[in-house]
Amino acid sequence: MLAALASLGLSAPKEATIDSTLAAPNVAAAQHEEKWTPTQHEKHWTPAQHEKYVELGMTKQVKADQCTSLKQMQDEHTLKMAQAMTEIELRWTRGGYFDNVYLSPKANKWLGAKECSTVAVFSLHLLLQIRDQCVSDLGVLPGSTPETSPHKIRYFPSDSLLPILYGCTDHVNGHDCSNHTLAALDPCPAGSSKMLVDSEFSALKSDPRFSCIRTIPNKYQRSGFAAEKAWDAWKLTRGTNFENRKQKALYVGKALPDSQRSNLLNHTNWYTKGMPITDWLVTPESMDRSEAVKYRYQIDIGGSSGTTWDALMWKMASGALVFKVKHQAGAQDHWHNEMVNNKHYLEVDPDLSNLHDKWQWAESNPGDANRIARSGQELALQWASKEYAGKVLEKVLRKEFNFPSLKEDYPGA
């Protein structure tokens, strides 16, 4: 699986791997505790309720045996895979000890084979990461007691399948969800457990069909990868005055078909008059971060999930003013709930029609622009910690499992 990930550029550093055990360090005390079984008030919800769920194997074994080579996934299969990904559970035994990740037979069909699609490879990578975090960082569920009953919660391990979950399609203004009432999956049937996601489409949050969905800090925040990049950006710009940075707005990256990124790079769609675009906008396919942080303005624009899982954090941490392009379906990560337009960043319309206006305003109001950039930097650095992300994950779990709050909750968690 590592070779497949490397070919896609999906690997991330400093991720915990637990090769010898799947339980908390004090697993011996919990060996005889019962595993999760459906109670009278919490019946197994999945359509495959009579089929035995499959435990995710040890990390080393999974990497050696599952998704070791790539195959092309046909478009007609993505819907089936997305549905199967809603049938993956994190389970804890009595006493709050983490048990394991469990996959329905349908989900295991996609993630347990030797040959997998790129989407499946990344999904498996996400499952290993969150499982290893539950083992090494959380251990026993915070707030649990020896009498705590078994618990479970689902996890949807995909960014690229998120639009399918909501019934949305790719669009140059962000995903188009106008047909979601007909096209969406049914992730929250009656009696189902809550479902954790790394990103959500907040525009559909009030729809009862998605009432079970809860965001958690995304994979790159949980692993510390985003924090490492954020602090690196801060160090590179420490002591650099806002007014001494390059005055152009910067976006680094390649276009994705039918996306806001492709719209940005095809600027004739949204910028037809005014000063030459090269006088205020720079859009290289690649640039070293040490060079990128020299720019006064950074553009943040979402990818397959509608958000950027690590880029927004390092851009804000660098002290640059971020022009955050709004996603028409309201794609957001958990930490976006604490962000405020005109306080931590400047919001750009989904069609980019006011991007140049935002740049002009910032150039004409350098004091206010610097103030917003500083506020954004403070928020990003507050979140730039694997431990902080872990505390937020703990709080989400306590809330969903109705555990009492703990005094050491982080502010804003």
C-alpha positions, 0 to 999 in steps of 0.5 A, spaced: 500 500 500 505 504 501 508 504 494 501 505 491 500 511 496 507 514 494 505 513 486 500 518 488 503 523 493 499 521 498 504 519 504 504 524 510 510 524 515 510 522 522 504 518 523 503 513 528 503 506 526 501 500 531 504 494 528 503 489 534 497 491 538 490 494 536 488 496 543 490 501 549 496 500 553 492 497 558 489 492 554 490 486 559 485 489 563 480 489 558 481 483 554 475 480 558 471 486 557 465 485 552 465 488 545 460 492 542 453 488 541 447 492 539 442 493 545 435 494 545 435 501 544 441 501 539 439 496 534 444 495 528 442 499 523 446 497 516 442 493 511 447 488 512 445 487 519 445 479 519 452 479 516 458 479 520 463 485 520 470 484 519 476 487 523 481 491 520 487 487 521 494 489 524 497 495 521 503 492 518 499 486 515 494 491 512 500 494 509 503 488 506 496 485 504 491 490 502 491 495 496 498 493 494 497 495 487 492 500 483 487 499 478 482 503 475 475 504 478 469 505 473 465 511 474 459 507 475 462 503 481 463 510 485 456 510 488 457 503 490 463 504 494 461 511 497 455 507 500 459 502 502 464 507 506 458 509 510 458 502 513 465 502 517 465 503 525 469 505 530 468 501 536 469 501 544 468 495 549 465 496 556 470 500 560 471 505 554 477 501 551 478 502 544 476 495 540 478 496 533 475 499 526 470 494 523 468 494 516 461 491 513 462 485 508 461 491 502 466 496 505 471 490 506 470 488 498 473 495 496 478 496 501 480 488 503 483 486 496 490 486 493 488 491 487 484 497 489 482 504 486 486 510 488 480 512 492 480 506 496 488 506 497 487 513 500 480 511 504 484 505 507 490 510 509 485 514 513 482 508 517 489 506 519 491 513 521 484 514 525 485 507 528 492 508 530 490 515 533 485 512 537 490 506 540 496 511 541 493 518 543 486 516 546 486 510 549 481 509 553 475 514 552 475 520 556 470 521 561 468 513 561 468 509 567 469 501 568 461 501 568 461 504 561 457 500 556 460 499 549 460 504 544 460 505 536 460 511 531 461 510 524 467 514 520 466 516 512 474 515 510 474 519 504 474 526 501 473 525 493 467 521 495 464 526 499 460 529 494 457 523 492 455 522 499 451 529 499 448 528 492 453 533 489 457 534 482 463 537 480 462 545 478 466 551 477 463 554 483 464 549 488 460 542 488 453 543 485 448 540 490 441 542 486 439 535 485 441 533 492 434 531 494 434 525 488 441 523 488 444 523 495 445 517 499 442 515 505 447 516 510 443 517 516 437 512 516 433 511 523 437 508 528 443 509 525 449 511 529 453 518 528 458 518 522 464 522 523 467 526 517 473 530 515 469 535 511 462 537 510 457 541 506 454 545 511 449 548 506 446 541 507 446 541 514 439 542 516 437 537 511 435 531 516 438 526 511 444 528 514 443 529 521 448 524 523 454 527 520 459 530 525 466 533 523 472 532 526 479 535 525 481 532 519 487 527 517 492 532 516 491 535 523 490 529 527 497 526 524 500 533 526 502 534 518 498 540 518 501 543 524 508 541 522 507 545 515 504 551 519 510 552 524 514 551 518 511 557 515 511 561 521 518 560 522 520 562 515 516 569 516 518 570 523 520 578 523 518 579 516 513 585 516 507 585 512 508 591 508 515 588 505 512 582 502 510 581 495 504 585 493 501 580 488 496 574 490 499 567 490 495 561 488 500 554 487 497 548 484 494 545 478 487 545 475 482 540 477 477 538 472 470 542 473 472 545 479 474 552 482 481 551 481 480 550 474 476 556 474 481 560 477 486 558 472 482 560 466 481 567 468 478 569 462 471 566 465 471 571 471 476 577 469 475 581 463 477 588 464 482 592 469 489 592 470 493 586 467 492 580 471 499 578 471 500 585 475 496 582 481 496 575 480 501 569 480 499 562 479 505 557 478 503 550 478 509 549 483 513 553 488 517 551 494 514 554 500 520 558 503 518 562 496 511 562 497 511 565 504 514 571 501 507 573 498 503 578 502 496 575 499 495 567 499 489 564 495 485 558 498 481 554 494 478 547 495 479 541 492 476 534 492 472 535 498 471 542 497 476 544 502 484 544 503 486 539 509 493 543 510 494 549 506 489 554 509 493 553 516 500 554 513 497 560 509 494 563 515 500 561 519 505 565 515 502 571 516 499 573 509 492 575 508 488 569 506 483 570 500 478 564 502 474 562 496 467 561 498 464 554 496 457 554 494 455 548 497 459 550 504 464 545 504 468 546 511 472 543 516 471 542 523 476 548 525 472 553 520 467 553 525 471 558 529 473 562 522 470 569 521 470 573 515 473 580 515 476 578 522 481 572 520 480 572 512 477 575 506 472 571 503 471 571 495 465 569 491 464 562 489 465 565 481 471 569 483 468 575 480 470 579 486 477 577 487 480 583 484 476 587 488 478 584 495 486 585 492 485 592 491 481 593 498 487 590 501 492 594 497 488 600 499 487 599 506 494 596 509 493 597 516 486 593 516 489 588 511 495 586 516 490 586 522 486 581 519 492 577 517 495 577 524 488 575 527 488 569 522 495 567 524 493 567 531 487 562 530 492 558 525 497 557 530 492 555 536 490 549 531 497 548 529 498 542 534 496 534 534 495 534 541 490 540 540 486 536 534 486 530 539 483 534 544 477 536 539 476 529 537 475 527 544 470 532 545 466 530 539 466 523 542 464 525 549 458 529 546 456 524 541 456 519 547 453 523 552 459 523 557 460 529 562 465 534 560 472 535 562 475 541 565 481 541 561 477 542 555 481 547 550 478 553 548 473 553 542 474 545 542 
